[in-house]
């Protein structure tokens, strides 16, 4: 048999959980919030009891989004996972949340309440964005270095071709020079011979 002090004990445990937790009734009113939830939205727990998302949030589109997900849970009677949802707290700070909404049913199987457990993934999303930007920067630097290497390689290939062409020209000149020298020598000898005979 459950004792009244058990309820207080479990409420105290939930209140000390680091993740924001809330419970809503079928009228979408908060009937319980833990300290982490109250701190996240910038209200005291007492201020939140009996309030809906429309009473708490300044941005109607955010409250509309939460209401749609709550209706989905009450309609399907199944857990709803919201992997990424923006919320703006009382001070105007924008956070990105991942929320699991679980139905609570009475003994007749009717869903009477919704329990929400939130994971603040703002820092995770910021880290992912920073990583994405770093990757883009790295890819850009790799492309630039690849272009530089390609240009250097093309220049090296041109120099190698010119060097080969120079060797070939030197070889051709040598091949031509040898017969020319022989012809020049023969012409000299002939000229001398012809000069003596006259």
C-alpha positions as CSV (number, residue, x, y, z in Angstrom):
1,X,0.0,0.0,0.0
2,X,1.3,3.4,-1.0
3,X,1.8,6.0,1.8
4,X,1.5,9.8,1.5
5,X,5.1,10.2,2.3
6,X,5.9,8.0,-0.8
7,X,4.3,10.7,-3.0
8,X,6.5,13.4,-1.3
9,X,9.6,11.3,-1.7
10,X,9.0,10.7,-5.5
11,X,8.1,14.3,-6.1
12,X,11.3,15.3,-4.4
13,X,13.3,12.8,-6.5
14,X,11.8,14.2,-9.7
15,X,12.4,17.7,-8.5
16,X,16.1,16.9,-8.2
17,X,16.5,15.4,-11.7
18,X,18.8,17.5,-13.8
19,X,16.6,17.3,-16.9
20,X,13.5,19.4,-17.1
21,X,10.3,17.4,-16.5
22,X,6.7,18.5,-16.7
23,X,3.2,17.0,-16.4
24,X,0.2,18.4,-18.2
25,X,-3.5,17.4,-17.9
26,X,-5.9,17.0,-20.8
27,X,-6.6,20.8,-20.7
28,X,-2.8,21.2,-21.5
29,X,-2.2,22.9,-18.1
30,X,0.9,22.3,-16.1
31,X,0.1,20.3,-13.0
32,X,3.7,19.6,-12.1
33,X,7.1,20.9,-13.1
34,X,10.5,20.2,-11.6
35,X,13.1,22.8,-10.7
36,X,15.1,22.3,-13.9
37,X,12.0,23.0,-16.0
38,X,11.2,26.1,-14.1
39,X,14.8,27.4,-14.4
40,X,14.8,26.7,-18.1
41,X,11.7,28.8,-18.8
42,X,12.5,31.5,-16.3
43,X,9.5,31.1,-13.9
44,X,9.1,29.7,-10.4
45,X,7.5,26.3,-10.2
46,X,4.5,27.9,-8.4
47,X,4.0,30.4,-11.2
48,X,3.8,27.6,-13.8
49,X,1.1,25.4,-12.2
50,X,-2.2,25.7,-14.0
51,X,-0.6,27.5,-16.9
52,X,-0.5,26.4,-20.6
53,X,2.3,26.9,-23.1
54,X,0.4,30.0,-24.3
55,X,0.7,31.5,-20.9
56,X,4.4,30.8,-20.6
57,X,5.8,31.4,-24.0
58,X,6.0,34.8,-25.7
59,X,6.2,33.2,-29.2
60,X,2.8,31.9,-30.3
61,X,4.4,29.7,-33.0
62,X,6.4,27.8,-30.4
63,X,3.2,27.3,-28.2
64,X,1.3,26.2,-31.4
65,X,4.0,23.6,-32.1
66,X,3.9,22.2,-28.6
67,X,0.1,22.1,-28.6
68,X,0.1,20.1,-31.9
69,X,2.5,17.5,-30.3
70,X,0.4,17.3,-27.2
71,X,-2.7,16.7,-29.2
72,X,-0.9,14.0,-31.1
73,X,-0.1,12.2,-27.9
74,X,-3.6,12.4,-26.5
75,X,-5.0,11.3,-29.9
76,X,-2.7,8.4,-30.6
77,X,-2.2,7.5,-26.9
78,X,1.5,6.8,-27.8
79,X,4.8,8.3,-26.9
80,X,5.8,11.3,-29.0
81,X,9.5,12.1,-29.7
82,X,10.4,15.6,-30.7
83,X,14.0,15.5,-31.8
84,X,14.5,19.2,-32.2
85,X,12.3,22.1,-31.2
86,X,13.2,25.8,-30.5
87,X,12.0,27.5,-27.4
88,X,12.6,31.1,-26.2
89,X,12.8,31.6,-22.5
90,X,11.4,34.6,-20.5
91,X,14.7,36.5,-20.9
92,X,14.6,36.0,-24.7
93,X,17.3,33.3,-24.8
94,X,16.7,30.8,-27.6
95,X,17.3,27.1,-26.9
96,X,17.0,23.9,-28.9
97,X,15.3,21.1,-27.1
98,X,14.7,17.4,-27.7
99,X,11.6,16.2,-25.8
100,X,10.0,12.9,-25.1
101,X,6.3,13.0,-24.3
102,X,4.8,10.0,-22.6
103,X,1.1,9.3,-22.0
104,X,-0.1,8.5,-18.5
105,X,-3.3,6.4,-18.4
106,X,-5.9,5.6,-15.7
107,X,-7.1,2.1,-14.8
108,X,-9.6,2.3,-17.7
109,X,-6.8,2.9,-20.2
110,X,-7.8,6.5,-20.8
111,X,-4.9,8.9,-21.2
112,X,-5.3,11.5,-18.5
113,X,-1.9,13.2,-18.4
114,X,1.2,13.9,-20.5
115,X,4.7,13.6,-19.0
116,X,7.4,15.5,-20.8
117,X,11.1,14.9,-20.3
118,X,13.4,17.5,-22.0
119,X,17.0,17.4,-23.1
120,X,18.5,20.8,-23.8
121,X,20.6,20.2,-26.9
122,X,21.5,23.9,-27.5
123,X,25.2,23.3,-26.9
124,X,25.2,20.1,-29.0
125,X,23.6,22.0,-31.9
126,X,26.1,24.8,-31.5
127,X,28.9,22.3,-31.5
128,X,27.5,20.6,-34.6
129,X,27.2,23.9,-36.4
130,X,30.8,24.9,-35.4
131,X,32.0,21.5,-36.7
132,X,30.1,21.9,-39.9
133,X,31.7,25.4,-40.5
134,X,35.1,24.0,-39.6
135,X,34.6,21.1,-42.1
136,X,33.5,23.6,-44.8
137,X,36.6,25.7,-44.1
138,X,38.8,22.6,-44.2
139,X,37.3,21.5,-47.5
140,X,37.8,24.9,-48.9
141,X,41.5,24.9,-47.8
142,X,41.9,21.4,-49.3
143,X,40.4,22.6,-52.6
144,X,42.8,25.6,-52.6
145,X,45.8,23.4,-51.9
146,X,44.7,20.9,-54.5
147,X,44.5,23.7,-57.1
148,X,47.9,25.0,-56.0
149,X,49.4,21.5,-56.2
150,X,47.8,21.0,-59.6
151,X,49.2,24.3,-60.9
152,X,52.7,23.4,-59.5
153,X,52.5,20.0,-61.0
154,X,51.5,21.4,-64.4
155,X,54.5,23.9,-64.1
156,X,56.8,21.0,-63.2
157,X,55.6,19.0,-66.2
158,X,56.2,22.0,-68.5
159,X,59.7,22.3,-67.1
160,X,60.4,18.6,-67.5
161,X,59.1,18.8,-71.1
162,X,61.3,21.8,-71.8
163,X,64.3,20.0,-70.2
164,X,63.6,17.0,-72.5
165,X,63.2,19.3,-75.5
166,X,66.5,20.9,-74.6
167,X,68.3,17.5,-74.4
168,X,66.7,16.5,-77.7
169,X,67.8,19.8,-79.3
170,X,71.3,19.4,-77.9
171,X,71.4,15.8,-79.2
172,X,70.2,16.9,-82.7
173,X,72.7,19.8,-82.7
174,X,75.5,17.3,-81.8
175,X,74.3,14.9,-84.6
176,X,74.2,17.8,-87.1
177,X,77.5,19.3,-85.9
178,X,79.5,16.1,-86.5
179,X,78.7,15.8,-90.2
180,X,79.0,19.6,-90.7
181,X,82.5,19.4,-89.1
182,X,83.4,16.6,-91.5
183,X,82.0,18.6,-94.5
184,X,83.8,21.7,-93.4
185,X,87.1,19.8,-93.1
186,X,86.5,18.2,-96.5
187,X,85.7,21.6,-98.0
188,X,88.9,23.0,-96.5
189,X,91.0,20.2,-97.9
190,X,89.3,20.6,-101.3
191,X,89.9,24.3,-101.2
192,X,93.6,23.8,-100.5
193,X,93.9,21.2,-103.2
194,X,92.2,23.4,-105.7
195,X,94.3,26.4,-104.6
196,X,97.5,24.4,-105.3
197,X,96.4,23.3,-108.7
198,X,95.8,26.7,-110.1
